[in-house]
Amino acid sequence: MDHPASAPDALVRPWRTATLVASAVAAVELVILMVVGVTLLAKPVAAEVRQAAEAKVFAPIKPATARPTPQPAKVGAPKLTRAETSVLVLNGGGRTGAAATRAASLEARGYTIDAVGNAPRSDYTRSLVMYRKGFAAEAARLARDAKITIVGPLDGLRAPDLKGAHVVLVIGS
């Protein structure tokens, strides 16, 4: 028996059409369910969010707890005199002659200036004193004499970089 060429194609088309119609109906149902769900849930959720936000915004302000100001560690008395304390003065702020000027004023106070030069960086905004291990007291005295508030152990420099100096004064801008 001969089948016309269009017969197999005719059997497939109703399934394609039925699948497309069923998918379209399912998509419309999904949209309707989402709209109903959002309208039913949106008001209660929005009310809860609003209440939580108002509670947070209008809550009484708690007074800040007073933090104790950090006290510098006790370092004891310096072992070296000012004349025995060798200082490396570095220009860390980029101003020409800043390190030489400060070195001259320290020399006038009795310190031994080991060397004057430029710091590895030139973006220091504040002056600071750094010290080799065992010379914290000498660094604290130098900082007091130079009216510098930042004192700490070597940071970014190694002991060999100090050229024999006990403490380093980095001049900021």
Secondary structure per residue as TSV (DSSP state, phi and psi in degrees):
chain	resnum	aa	ss	phi	psi
A	1	M	-	360.0	133.5
A	2	D	-	-90.8	135.2
A	3	H	-	-105.4	138.1
A	4	P	-	-65.9	155.1
A	5	A	T	-64.9	-23.8
A	6	S	T	-90.8	-5.8
A	7	A	H	-63.8	-47.4
A	8	P	H	-63.4	-35.3
A	9	D	H	-67.9	-32.3
A	10	A	H	-69.5	-30.9
A	11	L	H	-74.7	-28.7
A	12	V	H	-79.5	-38.4
A	13	R	H	-58.2	-42.8
A	14	P	H	-61.4	-32.8
A	15	W	H	-69.1	-40.9
A	16	R	H	-62.3	-45.6
A	17	T	H	-63.9	-43.6
A	18	A	H	-64.0	-38.9
A	19	T	H	-65.2	-44.4
A	20	L	H	-64.3	-40.8
A	21	V	H	-65.6	-43.6
A	22	A	H	-64.2	-39.5
A	23	S	H	-66.1	-40.5
A	24	A	H	-64.9	-42.4
A	25	V	H	-63.7	-41.8
A	26	A	H	-63.9	-40.3
A	27	A	H	-64.8	-42.0
A	28	V	H	-64.3	-42.3
A	29	E	H	-61.6	-40.9
A	30	L	H	-62.2	-43.7
A	31	V	H	-62.9	-43.2
A	32	I	H	-63.3	-43.5
A	33	L	H	-63.0	-39.7
A	34	M	H	-66.6	-41.8
A	35	V	H	-63.3	-45.1
A	36	V	H	-63.7	-44.0
A	37	G	H	-62.1	-44.1
A	38	V	H	-65.7	-42.5
A	39	T	H	-68.2	-34.1
A	40	L	H	-76.6	-34.3
A	41	L	H	-94.6	-22.6
A	42	A	H	-64.1	-44.4
A	43	K	H	-64.9	-49.1
A	44	P	H	-63.7	-40.3
A	45	V	H	-67.3	-42.4
A	46	A	H	-62.4	-39.2
A	47	A	H	-64.9	-42.2
A	48	E	H	-65.6	-41.3
A	49	V	H	-64.0	-42.8
A	50	R	H	-62.2	-44.6
A	51	Q	H	-62.5	-43.1
A	52	A	H	-64.4	-40.9
A	53	A	H	-66.6	-43.2
A	54	E	H	-64.7	-38.5
A	55	A	H	-63.1	-38.3
A	56	K	H	-72.5	-41.6
A	57	V	H	-72.0	-40.9
A	58	F	S	-94.5	9.1
A	59	A	S	-65.3	147.3
A	60	P	-	-64.0	144.8
A	61	I	-	-78.0	128.5
A	62	K	-	-83.7	134.3
A	63	P	-	-66.7	141.3
A	64	A	-	-68.5	135.2
A	65	T	-	-76.0	136.4
A	66	A	-	-71.2	123.0
A	67	R	-	-90.8	134.8
A	68	P	-	-69.1	138.8
A	69	T	-	-72.8	134.3
A	70	P	-	-66.1	134.2
A	71	Q	-	-97.8	139.0
A	72	P	-	-64.5	146.4
A	73	A	-	-65.9	144.5
A	74	K	-	-72.2	126.4
A	75	V	-	-111.2	-8.6
A	76	G	-	85.2	-171.3
A	77	A	-	-87.2	146.0
A	78	P	-	-64.0	143.5
A	79	K	S	-86.2	-26.6
A	80	L	S	-106.1	148.1
A	81	T	-	-75.5	171.7
A	82	R	T	-60.1	-40.1
A	83	A	T	-67.1	-29.3
A	84	E	T	-85.5	-15.1
A	85	T	-	-83.8	114.6
A	86	S	E	-94.1	133.2
A	87	V	E	-120.2	135.6
A	88	L	E	-103.5	120.6
A	89	V	E	-106.1	122.3
A	90	L	E	-120.5	138.9
A	91	N	E	-87.3	109.3
A	92	G	-	-109.0	1.1
A	93	G	S	-105.5	-11.8
A	94	G	-	89.1	-4.4
A	95	R	-	-77.5	129.0
A	96	T	T	-64.5	129.2
A	97	G	T	82.5	0.2
A	98	A	H	-64.1	-42.9
A	99	A	H	-68.4	-40.8
A	100	A	H	-65.3	-40.2
A	101	T	H	-64.0	-45.8
A	102	R	H	-67.2	-36.8
A	103	A	H	-62.1	-40.4
A	104	A	H	-64.1	-39.6
A	105	S	H	-69.7	-34.8
A	106	L	H	-70.4	-37.8
A	107	E	H	-62.9	-36.4
A	108	A	H	-66.0	-26.9
A	109	R	T	-83.6	-4.9
A	110	G	T	108.6	-0.5
A	111	Y	-	-76.9	152.1
A	112	T	E	-92.5	119.8
A	113	I	E	-91.0	114.9
A	114	D	E	-78.1	-43.5
A	115	A	E	-162.8	158.0
A	116	V	E	-128.6	135.2
A	117	G	E	-167.5	-163.5
A	118	N	E	-101.6	143.2
A	119	A	-	-71.9	160.5
A	120	P	S	-58.9	-27.2
A	121	R	-	-124.4	159.7
A	122	S	S	-122.8	31.6
A	123	D	-	-115.3	22.0
A	124	Y	-	-71.6	125.2
A	125	T	-	-90.8	-22.3
A	126	R	S	-130.4	151.1
A	127	S	-	-77.2	151.0
A	128	L	E	-151.2	158.8
A	129	V	E	-117.2	130.1
A	130	M	E	-120.2	153.3
A	131	Y	E	-136.7	153.6
A	132	R	-	-76.1	159.9
A	133	K	T	-55.3	130.1
A	134	G	T	94.3	-3.7
A	135	F	-	-121.3	32.6
A	136	A	H	-66.3	-38.8
A	137	A	H	-65.8	-40.7
A	138	E	H	-65.4	-37.8
A	139	A	H	-66.2	-40.7
A	140	A	H	-63.9	-39.8
A	141	R	H	-65.8	-43.9
A	142	L	H	-61.0	-43.0
A	143	A	H	-62.5	-41.7
A	144	R	H	-62.0	-46.5
A	145	D	H	-63.6	-36.4
A	146	A	H	-92.1	0.7
A	147	K	T	57.6	50.7
A	148	I	-	-117.3	135.1
A	149	T	-	-97.2	-16.0
A	150	I	-	-99.9	117.8
A	151	V	E	-134.0	133.9
A	152	G	E	-163.7	171.8
A	153	P	E	-69.0	170.1
A	154	L	-	-54.5	131.3
A	155	D	S	-139.4	111.6
A	156	G	S	90.5	-9.6
A	157	L	-	-122.5	150.7
A	158	R	-	-110.3	159.0
A	159	A	G	-53.7	-40.0
A	160	P	G	-63.4	-25.5
A	161	D	G	-70.7	-15.9
A	162	L	G	-80.6	-8.6
A	163	K	T	55.1	38.3
A	164	G	T	90.2	-6.2
A	165	A	-	-70.9	152.1
A	166	H	S	-86.6	-38.4
A	167	V	E	-132.7	159.2
A	168	V	E	-124.4	132.4
A	169	L	E	-111.4	115.7
A	170	V	E	-102.3	120.0
A	171	I	E	-86.0	123.8
A	172	G	-	-93.0	176.0
A	173	S	-	-82.9	360.0
